[in-house]
Amino acid sequence: MLIKKPFPIADIRVPGKRKKTLDPIKVQEIAEDMLENGQLTPIRLRNGKSGYVLIEGFHRLEALRALGEDMVDGYLVHAQLH
């Protein structure tokens, strides 16, 4: 069962391939919504070598960063090798 908890944004690494998908307009829209409603959907992370690696929620993470937030609600998932 996944448990939602806060994570420091500074400890989250976004994979390089993922960074290329950033849509600034979408980030702005999400940030505006978060100002009114807060963060409704947690992001998903996995443990990395130093901190955490983002799995899902890049635009939500960047919206919170743009708002000057230090923490993000997320789920820590355990990645499995196939």
N, CA, C and O of each residue as an XYZ file, in Angstrom:
328
protein
N       0.833     -1.185      0.000
C       0.000      0.000      0.000
C       0.878      1.249      0.000
O       1.832      1.347      0.772
N       0.554      2.181     -0.853
C       1.325      3.415     -0.945
C       0.870      4.403      0.117
O      -0.325      4.584      0.351
N       1.842      5.035      0.751
C       1.550      6.024      1.773
C       2.074      7.377      1.309
O       3.255      7.529      0.998
N       1.175      8.353      1.269
C       1.557      9.693      0.832
C       2.341     10.374      1.945
O       1.941     10.348      3.109
N       3.489     10.998      1.564
C       4.261     11.751      2.534
C       5.006     12.876      1.823
O       5.156     12.832      0.602
N       5.474     13.877      2.554
C       6.193     14.984      1.932
C       7.660     14.627      1.677
O       8.297     13.938      2.474
N       8.179     15.115      0.543
C       9.575     14.918      0.172
C      10.196     16.276     -0.154
O       9.523     17.136     -0.722
N      11.467     16.484      0.196
C      12.142     17.736     -0.174
C      12.380     17.795     -1.688
O      12.959     16.879     -2.271
N      11.934     18.861     -2.299
C      12.093     19.012     -3.748
C      13.569     18.983     -4.140
O      13.918     18.462     -5.199
N      14.436     19.539     -3.295
C      15.870     19.586     -3.597
C      16.500     18.194     -3.685
O      17.559     18.039     -4.292
N      15.869     17.184     -3.093
C      16.413     15.824     -3.095
C      15.903     14.975     -4.256
O      16.201     13.782     -4.325
N      15.136     15.577     -5.171
C      14.532     14.819     -6.270
C      15.280     15.105     -7.566
O      15.444     16.257     -7.965
N      15.732     14.025     -8.218
C      16.420     14.139     -9.505
C      15.443     13.757    -10.616
O      14.741     12.750    -10.533
N      15.420     14.588    -11.655
C      14.577     14.311    -12.818
C      15.476     13.744    -13.906
O      16.453     14.392    -14.281
N      15.177     12.540    -14.433
C      15.995     11.966    -15.503
C      16.074     12.905    -16.713
O      15.090     13.551    -17.073
N      17.243     12.969    -17.325
C      17.487     13.868    -18.448
C      16.495     13.719    -19.589
O      16.060     14.710    -20.176
N      16.142     12.491    -19.900
C      15.192     12.226    -20.977
C      13.838     12.872    -20.671
O      13.160     13.363    -21.573
N      13.455     12.867    -19.405
C      12.185     13.417    -18.960
C      12.169     14.938    -19.070
O      11.133     15.532    -19.371
N      13.329     15.573    -18.825
C      13.413     17.038    -18.846
C      13.037     17.612    -20.207
O      12.556     18.742    -20.295
N      13.251     16.848    -21.256
C      12.948     17.318    -22.609
C      11.451     17.439    -22.868
O      11.046     18.056    -23.853
N      10.628     16.862    -22.003
C       9.177     16.864    -22.213
C       8.481     18.033    -21.515
O       7.254     18.121    -21.538
N       9.247     18.926    -20.899
C       8.662     20.023    -20.123
C       7.864     20.977    -21.007
O       8.358     21.456    -22.028
N       6.628     21.244    -20.602
C       5.748     22.191    -21.278
C       5.485     23.347    -20.313
O       4.692     23.200    -19.383
N       6.145     24.506    -20.521
C       6.008     25.634    -19.600
C       4.565     26.114    -19.413
O       4.203     26.566    -18.327
N       3.753     26.023    -20.443
C       2.352     26.450    -20.329
C       1.600     25.519    -19.380
O       0.807     25.974    -18.556
N       1.850     24.230    -19.499
C       1.211     23.259    -18.615
C       1.660     23.478    -17.168
O       0.849     23.382    -16.247
N       2.945     23.772    -16.965
C       3.463     24.046    -15.620
C       2.740     25.253    -15.024
O       2.351     25.233    -13.857
N       2.562     26.299    -15.824
C       1.883     27.505    -15.342
C       0.424     27.212    -14.977
O      -0.067     27.683    -13.951
N      -0.255     26.445    -15.804
C      -1.655     26.096    -15.525
C      -1.773     25.283    -14.234
O      -2.672     25.518    -13.427
N      -0.869     24.337    -14.049
C      -0.894     23.516    -12.842
C      -0.568     24.371    -11.618
O      -1.188     24.210    -10.567
N       0.394     25.273    -11.749
C       0.760     26.151    -10.633
C      -0.424     27.018    -10.224
O      -0.680     27.191     -9.033
N      -1.143     27.562    -11.192
C      -2.315     28.385    -10.887
C      -3.384     27.563    -10.173
O      -4.012     28.041     -9.228
N      -3.589     26.338    -10.621
C      -4.559     25.458     -9.974
C      -4.118     25.122     -8.548
O      -4.943     25.068     -7.637
N      -2.829     24.900     -8.360
C      -2.316     24.576     -7.028
C      -2.464     25.752     -6.067
O      -2.646     25.550     -4.866
N      -2.388     26.967     -6.580
C      -2.599     28.134     -5.725
C      -4.012     28.138     -5.149
O      -4.224     28.534     -4.003
N      -4.967     27.698     -5.950
C      -6.364     27.673     -5.515
C      -6.715     26.413     -4.723
O      -7.441     26.489     -3.732
N      -6.209     25.264     -5.148
C      -6.661     23.984     -4.603
C      -5.590     23.179     -3.868
O      -5.913     22.170     -3.241
N      -4.345     23.592     -3.927
C      -3.260     22.807     -3.345
C      -2.872     21.660     -4.265
O      -3.417     21.516     -5.359
N      -1.939     20.858     -3.817
C      -1.508     19.701     -4.600
C      -2.468     18.550     -4.333
O      -2.475     17.987     -3.239
N      -3.268     18.203     -5.314
C      -4.270     17.161     -5.145
C      -3.744     15.764     -5.466
O      -4.165     14.781     -4.856
N      -2.822     15.681     -6.424
C      -2.310     14.384     -6.855
C      -0.828     14.269     -6.509
O      -0.023     15.065     -6.991
N      -0.456     13.293     -5.683
C       0.947     13.114     -5.327
C       1.779     12.645     -6.526
O       1.261     12.013     -7.447
N       3.078     12.966     -6.496
C       3.990     12.462     -7.514
C       4.471     11.080     -7.074
O       4.190     10.646     -5.957
N       5.193     10.396     -7.952
C       5.749      9.080     -7.614
C       7.269      9.142     -7.757
O       7.803      9.694     -8.720
N       7.940      8.562     -6.774
C       9.399      8.578     -6.717
C       9.922      7.190     -6.404
O       9.196      6.330     -5.906
N      11.192      6.989     -6.706
C      11.894      5.786     -6.261
C      13.195      6.235     -5.619
O      13.663      7.347     -5.865
N      13.771      5.389     -4.811
C      15.063      5.699     -4.206
C      16.137      5.750     -5.279
O      16.155      4.926     -6.193
N      17.026      6.716     -5.162
C      18.158      6.835     -6.058
C      19.447      6.717     -5.272
O      19.424      6.434     -4.074
N      20.573      6.931     -5.939
C      21.870      6.838     -5.256
C      21.998      7.915     -4.184
O      22.507      7.661     -3.092
N      21.533      9.115     -4.508
C      21.554     10.202     -3.515
C      20.231     10.934     -3.621
O      20.072     11.838     -4.441
N      19.301     10.544     -2.803
C      17.979     11.154     -2.834
C      16.975     10.279     -3.547
O      16.945      9.062     -3.367
N      16.147     10.924     -4.367
C      15.043     10.238     -5.037
C      15.070     10.525     -6.526
O      15.614     11.538     -6.964
N      14.478      9.623     -7.303
C      14.363      9.791     -8.749
C      12.878      9.872     -9.084
O      12.084      9.037     -8.651
N      12.518     10.883     -9.857
C      11.129     11.077    -10.252
C      10.695      9.993    -11.234
O      11.399      9.685    -12.195
N       9.537      9.430    -10.976
C       8.943      8.449    -11.890
C       7.762      9.080    -12.613
O       7.614      8.929    -13.826
N       6.919      9.789    -11.861
C       5.706     10.366    -12.440
C       5.384     11.676    -11.725
O       5.461     11.760    -10.499
N       5.018     12.711    -12.514
C       4.594     13.973    -11.924
C       5.545     15.131    -12.191
O       5.645     16.051    -11.379
N       6.236     15.094    -13.311
C       7.231     16.123    -13.632
C       6.620     17.524    -13.647
O       7.197     18.444    -13.067
N       5.484     17.706    -14.285
C       4.878     19.035    -14.373
C       4.377     19.513    -13.009
O       4.460     20.702    -12.701
N       3.864     18.605    -12.200
C       3.451     18.972    -10.837
C       4.652     19.406    -10.011
O       4.581     20.390     -9.274
N       5.754     18.673    -10.133
C       6.977     19.014     -9.413
C       7.477     20.396     -9.826
O       7.822     21.216     -8.974
N       7.515     20.652    -11.130
C       8.001     21.946    -11.625
C       7.052     23.081    -11.260
O       7.497     24.208    -11.040
N       5.760     22.804    -11.191
C       4.798     23.828    -10.775
C       5.055     24.226     -9.321
O       5.034     25.412     -8.992
N       5.295     23.258     -8.463
C       5.597     23.563     -7.065
C       6.921     24.307     -6.937
O       7.048     25.223     -6.124
N       7.897     23.916     -7.735
C       9.190     24.606     -7.730
C       9.002     26.065     -8.160
O       9.600     26.967     -7.574
N       8.170     26.294     -9.183
C       7.904     27.649     -9.662
C       7.194     28.488     -8.608
O       7.352     29.708     -8.577
N       6.415     27.844     -7.748
C       5.709     28.545     -6.679
C       6.614     28.791     -5.461
O       6.202     29.429     -4.492
N       7.839     28.282     -5.525
C       8.779     28.497     -4.431
C       8.624     27.527     -3.274
O       9.114     27.784     -2.174
N       7.949     26.420     -3.513
C       7.750     25.419     -2.463
C       9.025     24.595     -2.261
O       9.806     24.400     -3.193
N       9.220     24.118     -1.039
C      10.374     23.287     -0.710
C      10.031     21.804     -0.641
O      10.913     20.951     -0.740
N       8.733     21.500     -0.468
C       8.296     20.121     -0.287
C       7.215     19.765     -1.303
O       6.486     20.628     -1.791
N       7.133     18.474     -1.606
C       6.120     17.961     -2.520
C       5.561     16.671     -1.923
O       6.311     15.859     -1.383
N       4.248     16.484     -2.020
C       3.635     15.240     -1.574
C       3.875     14.167     -2.626
O       3.718     14.411     -3.823
N       4.254     12.990     -2.175
C       4.523     11.934     -3.129
C       4.403     10.553     -2.516
O       4.236     10.387     -1.307
N       4.496      9.570     -3.397
C       4.519      8.165     -3.009
C       5.903      7.620     -3.347
O       6.414      7.845     -4.445
N       6.498      6.914     -2.417
C       7.764      6.231     -2.685
C       7.426      4.821     -3.144
O       6.841      4.039     -2.394
N       7.794      4.501     -4.375
C       7.507      3.178     -4.915
C       8.822      2.398     -5.028
O       9.901      2.978     -5.145
N       8.701      1.105     -4.991
C       9.871      0.246     -5.067
C       9.959     -0.336     -6.469
O       9.188     -1.224     -6.832
N      10.904      0.171     -7.252
C      11.065     -0.283     -8.631
C      11.642     -1.691     -8.631
O      12.507     -2.022     -7.821
N      11.148     -2.516     -9.554
C      11.629     -3.885     -9.672
C      12.249     -4.087    -11.038
O      11.730     -3.598    -12.042
N      13.352     -4.803    -11.078
C      13.966     -5.153    -12.359
C      13.242     -6.372    -12.925
O      12.889     -7.295    -12.191
N      13.029     -6.362    -14.229
C      12.321     -7.485    -14.862
C      13.310     -8.425    -15.490
O      12.917     -9.435    -16.074
